[in-house]
Amino acid sequence: MPKAESKPSEELILNAAVKVFTRKGYAGARMEEIAKEAGINRALLHYYFRDKETMFNIIFETKFKEFFTGLFGVFQSNASFTEKIRSIIDHEITVLSKHPDLARFVIMEIAQQPDRLVQFGQKLGLNPRLMLENFQKEILQNVEEGKIRPIDGRQLLMNIISICIYPFVAKPIIKTMMQMDENTFMDLMEKRKKEAYEFIINAITP
């Protein structure tokens, strides 16, 4: 007898859905395309997930939690200010290296519905606005102590996030322009942790 085909895991289906949502956004994604990406038929897809919204909410909450919970943990730690910067950079590049589509997926959907950031943060017991306020206070304290030059906390945080996230958002362009394969790109991102940290520290040191 031929061996029965094994059923796909929910993780396989959700990973396929992330790829489709990243390419098309929530509004443009179709269940048929997700099923095709996962290598299954639509009936089997509906067996696992009732509709597109259910699937999307599971994905977004899971990805949001994975990315932001670790980030919030860094901000709330008792580490020194410079060590927090190092940990933020390490966390973002490490997570994005494991899930290259994550940056585009989260950015696209939060851009469409900015309140998602606050809503999911509250659901997980996280407060993005309070995090930013505390980060700004920490910056002011370090400025007053002469440890860093005066800088708007919002600008610094945007600089840190941008320097980490941009290569993953623009990965197809970077790989083409620099003639890299996937392994070379990932090796460069691992080295970027140190380069990004030194770049930020040199920029804020008096």
DOMI-428215 format. One record per residue (C-alpha): x, y, z. Coordinates in steps of 0.001 Angstrom, whole numbers, plus 500000, padded with zeros to 6 digits. Each point is the difference from the previous one (the first is absolute). Layout:
DOMI-428215
XYZ ...
end
This chain:
DOMI-428215
500000500000500000 501222503491499273 500981501980503055 497283502411501097 500921503641499548 500671501648503338 497952503007500966 501792503335500067 500704501599503363 498310503219501052 503448501578500115 500589499152496329 496680501577499033 500619503096502110 503470500444498502 498460499813496534 497374502538501046 502704502399501244 501614499920496556 496698500763498278 499009502712502481 503450501561499589 499694500059496221 496365501065499768 499087501515503375 496933498889501914 497507501536497556 501623498489496909 500670496509501367 497689497171498922 499413496628501627 500612498262496674 503457501550499750 500857499041503586 498928496410499332 502137499918496847 503015501409501879 499555497299502656 499614497284497365 496499498987501117 496460500404498714 497598502630501284 497782497475501790 502916498839502115 500943503608500716 496484500649501316 500290496862502120 502801501702501904 498819503611499823 496449501235499643 500821503169498090 502712502445499029 499394502295502953 500463497191502533 503259498990498356 501259503564499789 499252500777503656 501857496876501138 502997500894497849 500095503662500941 499661499353503716 502662497268499906 502474502072497990 499277503142501999 500564498129503257 503224498423498784 501462503268498802 498775502543502532 499984497985503227 503753499545499768 500437503653499104 497927501180502953 502015497704502248 503172501818498952 498511503419500713 498790498913503438 503294498366501023 502476501457502497 502815499966497452 502014503129499287 498804502309497238 502681498901497539 499368496329500764 496314500554499285 500922501376496596 502189496958499345 497179497654501086 497389501778497858 502207499651496923 500833496370500749 496334499142500615 498672501622496830 502613498563497657 499793496537501598 496196499811499740 499929501386496460 502722497570498903 497782497128501144 496877501506498397 501081502123496993 496390500803498995 499103501267503467 501086503619499516 497997500550496832 496998498141501395 499778502014503235 500863503326498368 497417499584497236 497171499138502355 500785502590502668 500245502598497228 496463499052498929 498666499959503568 502373501847502391 497781499295503004 500919496310499725 503315500816501710 498248501360503080 497201497404499969 502300496986499863 502402501623502447 497215500421502522 498822496442499418 503482498761500906 500276502367502940 502429502290498157 499722503764499614 501981501383497016 499384503628500961 501176499488503575 503055498171498688 500906503002497830 499454502431502876 502302498004502271 502607499725497245 499914503767499533 500459500543503745 502978497665499995 501544501922497118 499525503328501813 501663498571503089 502993498808497970 500239503405498302 499976501785503369 502749497696501252 502077500801496915 500017496389498788 498368500745496634 499455503124497947 496539501649499950 497674498090497680 496254499582499650 499090496523501271 497586499534497121 502764500683497486 502381497607501731 497449497202500141 499110500502496329 503695499898499119 500506496731501875 496908498355498536 500749501212496468 503593498813499987 498824496527501034 496817499588497980 500803501643496667 502327497252498655 497243497405500500 497297502138498408 502291500741497049 501613496553499889 499106499219496347 501531503301498891 503114499618502153 500618496410498879 499664500991496346 502139503138500197 502731498349502056 499733496648498194 499469498006503194 498462496623500590 497860499326503091 502873498641502111 502201503002499242 497172502385500876 499347498277503329 503704499992500836 500072503733499312 497011500522502314 501745498131502817 503011502287499619 497646502978499833 499137499595503703 503466501250500974 500202502574497195 496579501478500807 500749500225503716 503313501781499442 498401502345497460 497249501055502442 502364500364502987 502472502071498002 497142502241498855 498774500795503530 503307500131501867 500978503590500897 
end
